[in-house]
Amino acid sequence: MAKLLLGSLLLGSNVWATEFDEYAVKAAYLYNFAKFIEWPPGAFASTDAPLWICIVGDNPFGNALAALYGKTVEKHPVAMRPISTEGFDQCHIVFIGHIEAGSFKTLLAKLRRLPILTVSDISDFARTGGMIGLVETDQHIRFDINLTATRQAGLKLSSQLLKLATIVE
């Protein structure tokens, strides 16, 4: 029960709507992950520079990301953009879509040790080097966190976030 309460506080009440919309929930996770992560100094060009959420491959979110427009994290306006397998220099969060399942390990090698949070719903993503793997089971989204990968990138995760995750190393 405590996890459910903390989860609703972490994600906000609108995520727990009666009809399950997988990518609306995942979009909310991306935003809320940002609120519980501390990036190293220099990760942002200025104190009010955008927090970039970058989507690699086809955008599976559809209109779900529109809910993030106008939101901020620590004075950083949230901004989104699609990218190919290059152009990560401005990204703070990179979501790797299913279409990249065959090449995501190459992408992770490019991003290793950079202060960029990697997130995906590819099977076993966190166990194979990604930082946060989203897993859907019975119309619920849970997430795995690879602490080794986040530490190597210099990202500090809130204990509140870690309490909700399955930790993999």
C-alpha positions as CSV (number, residue, x, y, z in Angstrom):
1,M,0.0,0.0,0.0
2,A,2.9,2.4,0.8
3,K,4.3,1.8,-2.7
4,L,1.0,2.7,-4.3
5,L,0.6,5.8,-2.2
6,L,4.2,6.9,-2.9
7,G,3.7,6.0,-6.6
8,S,0.7,8.2,-6.9
9,L,2.5,11.1,-5.2
10,L,5.5,10.5,-7.6
11,L,3.4,10.3,-10.7
12,G,0.5,12.5,-9.9
13,S,-3.2,11.6,-9.7
14,N,-4.0,12.1,-13.4
15,V,-1.8,9.1,-14.4
16,W,-4.1,6.7,-12.5
17,A,-7.0,7.3,-14.8
18,T,-9.6,4.5,-15.2
19,E,-8.6,3.8,-18.8
20,F,-5.0,2.6,-19.2
21,D,-3.1,4.6,-21.9
22,E,0.4,3.0,-21.8
23,Y,2.3,5.9,-23.5
24,A,0.5,8.6,-21.5
25,V,1.7,6.8,-18.3
26,K,5.2,6.4,-19.8
27,A,5.3,10.1,-20.7
28,A,4.4,11.0,-17.1
29,Y,7.2,8.7,-15.9
30,L,9.7,10.5,-18.1
31,Y,8.7,13.8,-16.6
32,N,8.6,12.5,-13.1
33,F,12.0,10.8,-13.4
34,A,13.5,14.2,-14.2
35,K,12.1,15.6,-10.9
36,F,13.8,12.9,-8.9
37,I,17.3,13.0,-10.5
38,E,20.2,15.4,-9.9
39,W,22.4,16.0,-12.9
40,P,26.1,16.9,-12.4
41,P,27.3,20.5,-12.6
42,G,27.6,21.5,-16.2
43,A,24.9,19.3,-17.6
44,F,22.8,22.4,-18.3
45,A,24.1,25.4,-20.1
46,S,22.4,27.7,-17.6
47,T,20.0,27.6,-14.6
48,D,17.0,28.1,-16.9
49,A,18.2,26.1,-19.9
50,P,15.7,23.5,-21.2
51,L,15.6,19.9,-19.9
52,W,15.6,18.0,-23.2
53,I,13.8,14.7,-23.5
54,C,14.9,13.1,-26.7
55,I,13.1,10.3,-28.4
56,V,15.2,7.9,-30.5
57,G,13.5,6.2,-33.4
58,D,9.8,6.4,-34.2
59,N,7.8,8.3,-31.6
60,P,5.5,5.8,-29.8
61,F,4.0,8.5,-27.6
62,G,1.8,10.1,-30.2
63,N,0.1,13.1,-28.5
64,A,0.9,11.9,-25.0
65,L,4.1,14.1,-24.8
66,A,1.9,17.2,-25.4
67,A,0.9,17.0,-21.7
68,L,4.5,17.9,-20.8
69,Y,4.6,21.2,-22.7
70,G,4.8,24.1,-20.2
71,K,6.1,22.0,-17.4
72,T,9.4,22.7,-15.6
73,V,11.9,20.8,-13.5
74,E,14.0,23.0,-11.2
75,K,13.4,26.1,-13.4
76,H,14.3,24.1,-16.6
77,P,11.4,24.1,-19.1
78,V,10.8,20.6,-20.4
79,A,11.4,20.3,-24.1
80,M,11.2,17.3,-26.4
81,R,12.7,16.4,-29.7
82,P,13.1,13.4,-31.9
83,I,16.7,12.4,-32.7
84,S,18.3,9.7,-34.8
85,T,21.2,7.6,-33.5
86,E,23.3,10.8,-33.3
87,G,22.8,14.3,-31.9
88,F,22.7,13.5,-28.1
89,D,24.7,16.6,-27.1
90,Q,21.7,18.6,-25.7
91,C,19.7,15.6,-24.3
92,H,19.2,15.0,-20.6
93,I,16.8,12.1,-21.0
94,V,16.9,9.7,-24.0
95,F,14.0,7.4,-24.6
96,I,14.9,4.5,-26.9
97,G,11.9,3.1,-28.6
98,H,11.2,-0.5,-29.6
99,I,12.2,0.1,-33.2
100,E,15.8,0.4,-31.9
101,A,15.7,-3.0,-30.1
102,G,18.3,-4.4,-32.5
103,S,20.8,-1.5,-32.0
104,F,20.2,-0.2,-28.5
105,K,23.4,-1.6,-27.1
106,T,25.4,0.4,-29.7
107,L,23.4,3.5,-28.6
108,L,24.1,2.8,-24.9
109,A,27.8,2.5,-25.7
110,K,27.7,6.0,-27.2
111,L,26.0,7.4,-24.2
112,R,27.9,5.5,-21.5
113,R,29.4,7.8,-18.9
114,L,27.6,10.9,-20.3
115,P,25.2,12.7,-17.9
116,I,22.1,11.5,-19.9
117,L,19.4,9.3,-18.4
118,T,18.6,6.4,-20.7
119,V,15.0,5.0,-20.6
120,S,13.3,2.4,-22.7
121,D,10.6,-0.2,-22.7
122,I,12.8,-2.7,-24.6
123,S,12.8,-6.0,-22.8
124,D,15.6,-6.3,-20.2
125,F,16.8,-2.8,-21.0
126,A,18.2,-2.0,-17.5
127,R,19.7,-5.4,-17.1
128,T,21.7,-5.0,-20.3
129,G,23.2,-1.6,-19.5
130,G,20.3,0.9,-19.8
131,M,19.5,3.1,-16.8
132,I,15.7,2.7,-16.4
133,G,13.7,0.0,-18.0
134,L,9.9,0.4,-18.2
135,V,8.0,-2.9,-17.9
136,E,4.3,-3.3,-18.5
137,T,2.4,-6.1,-16.6
138,D,-1.3,-6.3,-16.4
139,Q,-1.9,-2.7,-17.4
140,H,0.6,-1.4,-14.8
141,I,4.0,0.1,-15.5
142,R,6.8,-0.7,-13.2
143,F,10.5,0.2,-13.7
144,D,13.9,-1.3,-13.2
145,I,16.9,0.9,-12.4
146,N,20.5,0.0,-13.1
147,L,22.4,1.8,-10.4
148,T,25.8,1.0,-11.9
149,A,24.8,2.8,-15.2
150,T,23.4,5.8,-13.4
151,R,26.4,6.2,-11.2
152,Q,28.8,5.9,-14.1
153,A,26.9,8.8,-15.8
154,G,27.2,11.0,-12.6
155,L,23.4,11.0,-12.0
156,K,22.1,11.0,-8.5
157,L,18.7,9.4,-8.0
158,S,16.4,10.3,-5.1
159,S,15.8,7.6,-2.5
160,Q,12.0,8.2,-3.2
161,L,12.5,7.0,-6.7
162,L,14.7,4.1,-5.7
163,K,12.0,2.9,-3.3
164,L,9.6,2.4,-6.2
165,A,12.0,0.6,-8.5
166,T,13.4,-2.9,-8.9
167,I,17.2,-2.3,-8.6
168,V,19.4,-4.2,-11.0
169,E,23.2,-4.1,-11.0
